[in-house]
C-alpha cells in the first residue's frame, strides 16, 4: 500500500514536504472559513453585490502593487523564515477581525483595511510559498507537490465552506474569524520542524534594479512570458467567480450560507479530485494537454453554469469547472517553475503571483460591476464566452507551451 500511495503522491515521500502539507491542510480550512464568512458579512452589512466585489478587490490589490518587491525579498532571505513571519501576521489580523465582529464594532471600511493588510502579507507569502516548494522536493516531484498544494487548497475549499454555514449559525461570523486565526498555529508549528538548507543570493543589487532584471528576464523568455500572460487572463475572467458566489446563492438559487457553502464546495471537490489525477499522471501526460484541456473544461462548464437555475446541475457544473481550473493553474505553475533559472525564481514567482492573484481585483471589480448592472447570470455568461475564446487562442499557439521537463 505504501508503494502505491507514494506512486500516486510522490512528493509526500519527502519528510519536509509532509510536515508542510499537514500544516497547510489545517490552516487553509480556516482560511476558507474566513473567505465565506467575510463575503457573507459584507453582504449582510451592505446588501450590495458591488461592495462584496469591491472589498475582495481591495484585499487582493496589494498582490498587484507589492508582489514584485515581495519577489526581491524572497530571493534575498530564507523562505522558511519569511513564511513563519507571514503566517504569524495573518493569524493576528484574523483575530483582530474576529474581535471587532464579536464586539459589534465592525464596519465595511474596517473589513476593507484588514483585507488590504492581509493582501500585503500575501504579496510576500505567495512567492515565498511557491519557491519554498521547489527547495523541499526538487524539480523531479514538483508537479506532484504543486498539485498537492492545489489539492490542499481545494480540499479546504470543500471542507471550509461546508462547515462555515454551520459555524456562522452556531458561533457567529466573529467566532468563525477567531477559528481561522487559531488554525494558523498548525502551519507555524510545521514550519518550525522543517529542516532545509534554502537557496539565498549572496550578492544584492539595488531592489529596483533587481526588479528590473526579473522583468527583463520574463519578457525575453518566450515560454515563461506566454504562460504568465495566459495565467493573468484566466485569473481575471475565471478565478474571480468566487467573489460573486454569495450573490449567486442568494439571488439565483434563493439560498443562504449553507447553499453558498455547497456551491463553493462543489468546485473545490472537483479540484481536489483533479489534484489527485495530476499528482499521479503528471509524468505521463504533457503539460500542454493539462493546460489546454483544463482551460476548455473550465470555460465550457462555467458558461453552462450561467444558464442553469436548478441547484443540482449547478453543483455538477461547478464540480467540472473546479477540476478544469486545477488542471490549468497547477500545470501552468509547474511549467513556469521548470523553465525558470533558480536565481530568478522568487522574482518570477512574484510576477506569477501578480498574474494569478494580483489580477483578481480587476476581475472582482468587473464581475461585481457587471452583476450590479446586468444581473449576475449575464455577467458570468460574458466572462464564460471570453474564457472560451481564450482557450481557443491557447490551442492555436500550443507550440509555445512545449517545453522540456513537463512531461
SULRAZI-V103895 format. One record per residue. N is the residue number from 1. SS is DSSP state (hx for helix, st for strand, lp for the rest). D_LAST is the distance of its C-alpha to the last C-alpha in whole Angstrom. Layout:
BEGIN
n->N ss->SS d_last->D_LAST
n->N ss->SS d_last->D_LAST
END
This chain:
BEGIN
n->1 ss->lp d_last->26
n->2 ss->hx d_last->24
n->3 ss->hx d_last->22
n->4 ss->hx d_last->20
n->5 ss->hx d_last->21
n->6 ss->hx d_last->19
n->7 ss->hx d_last->16
n->8 ss->hx d_last->16
n->9 ss->lp d_last->16
n->10 ss->hx d_last->15
n->11 ss->hx d_last->16
n->12 ss->hx d_last->20
n->13 ss->hx d_last->20
n->14 ss->lp d_last->21
n->15 ss->hx d_last->25
n->16 ss->hx d_last->25
n->17 ss->hx d_last->22
n->18 ss->hx d_last->24
n->19 ss->hx d_last->27
n->20 ss->hx d_last->25
n->21 ss->hx d_last->24
n->22 ss->hx d_last->27
n->23 ss->hx d_last->29
n->24 ss->hx d_last->27
n->25 ss->hx d_last->28
n->26 ss->hx d_last->31
n->27 ss->hx d_last->31
n->28 ss->hx d_last->29
n->29 ss->hx d_last->31
n->30 ss->hx d_last->34
n->31 ss->hx d_last->33
n->32 ss->hx d_last->32
n->33 ss->hx d_last->36
n->34 ss->hx d_last->37
n->35 ss->hx d_last->35
n->36 ss->hx d_last->37
n->37 ss->hx d_last->40
n->38 ss->hx d_last->40
n->39 ss->hx d_last->39
n->40 ss->hx d_last->42
n->41 ss->hx d_last->44
n->42 ss->hx d_last->44
n->43 ss->hx d_last->45
n->44 ss->hx d_last->48
n->45 ss->hx d_last->49
n->46 ss->hx d_last->49
n->47 ss->lp d_last->48
n->48 ss->lp d_last->46
n->49 ss->hx d_last->43
n->50 ss->hx d_last->43
n->51 ss->hx d_last->43
n->52 ss->hx d_last->41
n->53 ss->hx d_last->38
n->54 ss->hx d_last->40
n->55 ss->hx d_last->40
n->56 ss->hx d_last->36
n->57 ss->hx d_last->36
n->58 ss->hx d_last->38
n->59 ss->hx d_last->36
n->60 ss->hx d_last->33
n->61 ss->hx d_last->34
n->62 ss->hx d_last->34
n->63 ss->hx d_last->31
n->64 ss->hx d_last->31
n->65 ss->hx d_last->34
n->66 ss->hx d_last->33
n->67 ss->hx d_last->30
n->68 ss->hx d_last->30
n->69 ss->hx d_last->32
n->70 ss->hx d_last->30
n->71 ss->hx d_last->27
n->72 ss->hx d_last->30
n->73 ss->hx d_last->31
n->74 ss->hx d_last->28
n->75 ss->hx d_last->27
n->76 ss->hx d_last->31
n->77 ss->lp d_last->32
n->78 ss->lp d_last->30
n->79 ss->hx d_last->28
n->80 ss->hx d_last->29
n->81 ss->hx d_last->33
n->82 ss->hx d_last->32
n->83 ss->hx d_last->30
n->84 ss->hx d_last->33
n->85 ss->hx d_last->35
n->86 ss->hx d_last->34
n->87 ss->hx d_last->34
n->88 ss->hx d_last->37
n->89 ss->hx d_last->38
n->90 ss->hx d_last->36
n->91 ss->hx d_last->38
n->92 ss->hx d_last->42
n->93 ss->hx d_last->41
n->94 ss->hx d_last->40
n->95 ss->hx d_last->44
n->96 ss->hx d_last->46
n->97 ss->hx d_last->45
n->98 ss->hx d_last->45
n->99 ss->hx d_last->49
n->100 ss->hx d_last->50
n->101 ss->hx d_last->49
n->102 ss->hx d_last->51
n->103 ss->lp d_last->54
n->104 ss->lp d_last->54
n->105 ss->lp d_last->53
n->106 ss->lp d_last->50
n->107 ss->lp d_last->50
n->108 ss->hx d_last->47
n->109 ss->hx d_last->47
n->110 ss->hx d_last->47
n->111 ss->hx d_last->44
n->112 ss->hx d_last->43
n->113 ss->hx d_last->43
n->114 ss->hx d_last->42
n->115 ss->hx d_last->39
n->116 ss->hx d_last->39
n->117 ss->hx d_last->39
n->118 ss->hx d_last->36
n->119 ss->hx d_last->34
n->120 ss->hx d_last->35
n->121 ss->hx d_last->34
n->122 ss->hx d_last->31
n->123 ss->hx d_last->30
n->124 ss->hx d_last->30
n->125 ss->hx d_last->29
n->126 ss->hx d_last->25
n->127 ss->hx d_last->24
n->128 ss->hx d_last->25
n->129 ss->hx d_last->23
n->130 ss->hx d_last->20
n->131 ss->hx d_last->20
n->132 ss->hx d_last->22
n->133 ss->hx d_last->19
n->134 ss->hx d_last->17
n->135 ss->hx d_last->20
n->136 ss->hx d_last->20
n->137 ss->hx d_last->17
n->138 ss->lp d_last->15
n->139 ss->lp d_last->12
n->140 ss->lp d_last->11
n->141 ss->lp d_last->12
n->142 ss->hx d_last->12
n->143 ss->hx d_last->10
n->144 ss->hx d_last->12
n->145 ss->hx d_last->15
n->146 ss->hx d_last->15
n->147 ss->hx d_last->14
n->148 ss->hx d_last->17
n->149 ss->hx d_last->19
n->150 ss->hx d_last->19
n->151 ss->hx d_last->20
n->152 ss->hx d_last->23
n->153 ss->hx d_last->24
n->154 ss->hx d_last->24
n->155 ss->hx d_last->26
n->156 ss->hx d_last->28
n->157 ss->hx d_last->28
n->158 ss->hx d_last->29
n->159 ss->hx d_last->32
n->160 ss->hx d_last->33
n->161 ss->hx d_last->34
n->162 ss->hx d_last->35
n->163 ss->hx d_last->38
n->164 ss->hx d_last->39
n->165 ss->hx d_last->41
n->166 ss->hx d_last->43
n->167 ss->hx d_last->43
n->168 ss->hx d_last->44
n->169 ss->hx d_last->47
n->170 ss->hx d_last->48
n->171 ss->hx d_last->48
n->172 ss->hx d_last->47
n->173 ss->hx d_last->45
n->174 ss->hx d_last->46
n->175 ss->hx d_last->46
n->176 ss->hx d_last->42
n->177 ss->hx d_last->41
n->178 ss->hx d_last->43
n->179 ss->hx d_last->41
n->180 ss->hx d_last->38
n->181 ss->hx d_last->39
n->182 ss->hx d_last->40
n->183 ss->hx d_last->36
n->184 ss->hx d_last->35
n->185 ss->hx d_last->37
n->186 ss->hx d_last->34
n->187 ss->hx d_last->31
n->188 ss->hx d_last->34
n->189 ss->hx d_last->35
n->190 ss->hx d_last->31
n->191 ss->hx d_last->30
n->192 ss->hx d_last->34
n->193 ss->hx d_last->33
n->194 ss->lp d_last->29
n->195 ss->lp d_last->29
n->196 ss->lp d_last->27
n->197 ss->lp d_last->28
n->198 ss->lp d_last->26
n->199 ss->lp d_last->26
n->200 ss->lp d_last->29
n->201 ss->lp d_last->30
n->202 ss->lp d_last->33
n->203 ss->lp d_last->34
n->204 ss->lp d_last->35
n->205 ss->lp d_last->36
n->206 ss->lp d_last->37
n->207 ss->hx d_last->35
n->208 ss->hx d_last->36
n->209 ss->hx d_last->35
n->210 ss->hx d_last->32
n->211 ss->hx d_last->31
n->212 ss->hx d_last->31
n->213 ss->hx d_last->29
n->214 ss->hx d_last->26
n->215 ss->hx d_last->27
n->216 ss->hx d_last->27
n->217 ss->hx d_last->24
n->218 ss->hx d_last->22
n->219 ss->hx d_last->24
n->220 ss->hx d_last->24
n->221 ss->lp d_last->20
n->222 ss->hx d_last->19
n->223 ss->hx d_last->15
n->224 ss->hx d_last->17
n->225 ss->hx d_last->20
n->226 ss->hx d_last->18
n->227 ss->hx d_last->16
n->228 ss->hx d_last->19
n->229 ss->hx d_last->22
n->230 ss->hx d_last->20
n->231 ss->hx d_last->20
n->232 ss->hx d_last->23
n->233 ss->hx d_last->24
n->234 ss->hx d_last->23
n->235 ss->hx d_last->24
n->236 ss->hx d_last->28
n->237 ss->hx d_last->28
n->238 ss->lp d_last->26
n->239 ss->hx d_last->26
n->240 ss->hx d_last->29
n->241 ss->hx d_last->30
n->242 ss->hx d_last->31
n->243 ss->hx d_last->34
n->244 ss->hx d_last->36
n->245 ss->hx d_last->35
n->246 ss->hx d_last->39
n->247 ss->hx d_last->40
n->248 ss->hx d_last->39
n->249 ss->hx d_last->40
n->250 ss->hx d_last->43
n->251 ss->hx d_last->44
n->252 ss->hx d_last->42
n->253 ss->lp d_last->42
n->254 ss->lp d_last->45
n->255 ss->lp d_last->44
n->256 ss->lp d_last->44
n->257 ss->hx d_last->42
n->258 ss->hx d_last->41
n->259 ss->hx d_last->39
n->260 ss->hx d_last->37
n->261 ss->hx d_last->36
n->262 ss->hx d_last->35
n->263 ss->hx d_last->33
n->264 ss->hx d_last->31
n->265 ss->hx d_last->30
n->266 ss->hx d_last->29
n->267 ss->hx d_last->26
n->268 ss->hx d_last->26
n->269 ss->hx d_last->25
n->270 ss->hx d_last->23
n->271 ss->hx d_last->21
n->272 ss->hx d_last->21
n->273 ss->hx d_last->20
n->274 ss->hx d_last->17
n->275 ss->hx d_last->16
n->276 ss->hx d_last->17
n->277 ss->hx d_last->14
n->278 ss->hx d_last->11
n->279 ss->hx d_last->12
n->280 ss->hx d_last->12
n->281 ss->hx d_last->9
n->282 ss->lp d_last->7
n->283 ss->lp d_last->5
n->284 ss->lp d_last->6
n->285 ss->lp d_last->6
n->286 ss->lp d_last->4
n->287 ss->hx d_last->6
n->288 ss->hx d_last->9
n->289 ss->hx d_last->10
n->290 ss->hx d_last->10
n->291 ss->hx d_last->12
n->292 ss->hx d_last->14
n->293 ss->hx d_last->15
n->294 ss->hx d_last->16
n->295 ss->hx d_last->18
n->296 ss->hx d_last->20
n->297 ss->hx d_last->21
n->298 ss->hx d_last->22
n->299 ss->hx d_last->24
n->300 ss->hx d_last->26
n->301 ss->hx d_last->26
n->302 ss->hx d_last->28
n->303 ss->hx d_last->30
n->304 ss->hx d_last->31
n->305 ss->hx d_last->32
n->306 ss->lp d_last->35
n->307 ss->lp d_last->37
n->308 ss->lp d_last->37
n->309 ss->lp d_last->40
n->310 ss->lp d_last->40
n->311 ss->hx d_last->38
n->312 ss->hx d_last->36
n->313 ss->hx d_last->34
n->314 ss->hx d_last->34
n->315 ss->hx d_last->32
n->316 ss->hx d_last->30
n->317 ss->hx d_last->29
n->318 ss->hx d_last->28
n->319 ss->hx d_last->26
n->320 ss->hx d_last->24
n->321 ss->hx d_last->24
n->322 ss->hx d_last->23
n->323 ss->hx d_last->20
n->324 ss->hx d_last->19
n->325 ss->hx d_last->19
n->326 ss->hx d_last->17
n->327 ss->hx d_last->14
n->328 ss->hx d_last->15
n->329 ss->hx d_last->16
n->330 ss->hx d_last->14
n->331 ss->hx d_last->10
n->332 ss->hx d_last->13
n->333 ss->hx d_last->14
n->334 ss->hx d_last->10
n->335 ss->hx d_last->10
n->336 ss->hx d_last->13
n->337 ss->hx d_last->13
n->338 ss->hx d_last->11
n->339 ss->hx d_last->13
n->340 ss->lp d_last->16
n->341 ss->lp d_last->18
n->342 ss->hx d_last->20
n->343 ss->hx d_last->23
n->344 ss->hx d_last->23
n->345 ss->hx d_last->21
n->346 ss->hx d_last->24
n->347 ss->hx d_last->25
n->348 ss->hx d_last->21
n->349 ss->hx d_last->21
n->350 ss->hx d_last->25
n->351 ss->hx d_last->24
n->352 ss->hx d_last->21
n->353 ss->hx d_last->24
n->354 ss->hx d_last->26
n->355 ss->hx d_last->24
n->356 ss->hx d_last->23
n->357 ss->hx d_last->26
n->358 ss->hx d_last->29
n->359 ss->lp d_last->28
n->360 ss->hx d_last->29
n->361 ss->hx d_last->33
n->362 ss->hx d_last->33
n->363 ss->hx d_last->32
n->364 ss->hx d_last->34
n->365 ss->hx d_last->37
n->366 ss->hx d_last->36
n->367 ss->hx d_last->36
n->368 ss->hx d_last->39
n->369 ss->hx d_last->41
n->370 ss->hx d_last->40
n->371 ss->hx d_last->40
n->372 ss->hx d_last->44
n->373 ss->hx d_last->45
n->374 ss->hx d_last->43
n->375 ss->lp d_last->42
n->376 ss->hx d_last->39
n->377 ss->hx d_last->38
n->378 ss->hx d_last->39
n->379 ss->hx d_last->37
n->380 ss->hx d_last->34
n->381 ss->hx d_last->34
n->382 ss->hx d_last->34
n->383 ss->hx d_last->31
n->384 ss->hx d_last->29
n->385 ss->hx d_last->30
n->386 ss->hx d_last->29
n->387 ss->hx d_last->25
n->388 ss->hx d_last->25
n->389 ss->hx d_last->26
n->390 ss->hx d_last->23
n->391 ss->hx d_last->21
n->392 ss->hx d_last->22
n->393 ss->hx d_last->22
n->394 ss->hx d_last->18
n->395 ss->hx d_last->18
n->396 ss->hx d_last->20
n->397 ss->lp d_last->18
n->398 ss->hx d_last->15
n->399 ss->hx d_last->14
n->400 ss->hx d_last->15
n->401 ss->hx d_last->12
n->402 ss->lp d_last->9
n->403 ss->lp d_last->9
n->404 ss->lp d_last->7
n->405 ss->lp d_last->6
n->406 ss->lp d_last->4
n->407 ss->lp d_last->0
END
